[in-house]
């Protein structure tokens, strides 16, 4: 396990102001920074798409950027602890066109349930992009299946 995953954080219990916290029954990984997941995140639900490395997807396909890179991004600390998902295939493909490192990944689809964490829209360039914070001990890979092959640039 990386150094990031072994750090503890006293404030990762998703302290949200102004009412009941729908995430209070979820246990967040110790590497999440204070106030993460953020206010405004809602219980995970619905069908989403994820760029994965494996077919079928494995637990390793659902590691956040911070775990894969062994550090939390100092500019977006909470978002770097989330997993990127999309609501539409065209937005996943748009990312693959712009980010060459993502082109070799197939696209997997899965249906999120409330016990699988929380999501928040974080897309600007990719309109349907959501950040997904997974609770401790959740492996979403069994509910995901590859639905589209890796990206093929036009004329390739």
N, C-alpha and C positions, 0 to 999 in steps of 0.2 A: 504494500500500500504506500502511496506517495506521502511526502511530508505534509502536503495540504490536507489529505484525508485524515491524518492523525492529529491535527491541531484541534483544540477545543475552543468553543466560543460560548460565553455565558449568555449571550443574547439571541440565540438562534431559535427561540421558541415562537417565532412569528408574532411578536408583540404588535398588535394592531390597535389603533385608537378608535373610539367611537362605536361601541357595540360588541355583539358576540363575535367571536373569532371562529369561523368555520373550520379552521385548520388546527384547532387546539387539540384534537385527538390524534394528530399526526406527529411523529417524532422525526425531527430534521437532523441531517448529518452534522457532526460537530465542526466540520470545516466551513459551514455556512457562516458568513459574517453577521454582525448584529443587524436586526431588522430585516432579515432575509428568511423566507420569501418576503417580498415587499408588500406594503399596503396596496390594495387594489387587485391583488392576485385572487383568482377565484378557483374553486374546486375543479379539478381536471374532469373534462367530459367531452365526448364527441370523437369523431374520427379525425386522426391527424396523420401526417406523412413525416418520415424521418429519413435522412440520408444515412445509410449504414455501410459497413465494410463487409459484412458477412451475409450469406444466404444459405440457410435461414439466419435471421438476426440472432445475436448472442447478447449477454449482459454487457459485454465490452462495447457494444454499439450504443449504449446509453450512459456513457460516462460524460460528465460535464467537462467543459474546456479546462477548468481549474484543476481537475484530477489528471486529465491527459497531459497537461503541461507542468504539473507540479507546483503551481502557484496561482494565486488569485489575481486577476487583472486589477491594477490599482485605479483605473478610470471607471470600470464597471464591475465592482467587486461582487455584487449580488448576482448580476446577470451572468457573470463568468462561471457561476456555480450551478447554472441551469443547463438544460438540454434544449437545443433548438428543434422546433417542429413547425410544420406548415399546414395550413388548411387546404391549400390548393397545389396541385402538381405544377402548374405553370410558374408559381413562385419558387418552388424547389428547383426547377429547371433554370429559372432566371439566376439563382445563386450559382448554380453549376457553370453557367455560361461566364459569369464574372469572376469566379474563384476556381482557377485550374485544379487546385488540390482536391476539390470536391467532385470533379468530373468522373472519377473512376468508381464512384459509389452508386450502387442501386438505390432505389427508393422503396421504403417499406411503409406499410399502412397498418395502423392499429387503432383500436377504440379505447379511449381513456375512460376510467371510472374514478369516482371521487376519492377512493382509497389510494389512488396512484399519484396523489399530490395536488399541486396547484399550477395554474398557467396564468400568463399575463401577455397581452399583445405587446410586442416590442418591435414590430416591423415598421420601418420607414421606407427603405428601398424595396423590401419584400413585404407587401401589404398584409399578407396573412401569416407572417412569422409570429410565433409565440415562444416565449421562454417557459420552460416546464421544469419546476423544482420537484424532484422525486424525494419522498420520505425515505428514511433509513430502512434497509431491508427489502426494498421493492425491486424486483427484476421484471421489467415490462416485456422482455423479449418474447415470452410465449404468446402474447396477443398480437404480435407484429408479423406480417408476411410481406415478402418482396412483391411489389406490384408493377415495377418498371425497371428496366435495365439501366446500367450506367449511362450517363449522358454521352451522346455522340454528336460532336460538332458537325454543322452542315458541311458537306463536301468531303467528309472524312471517309 
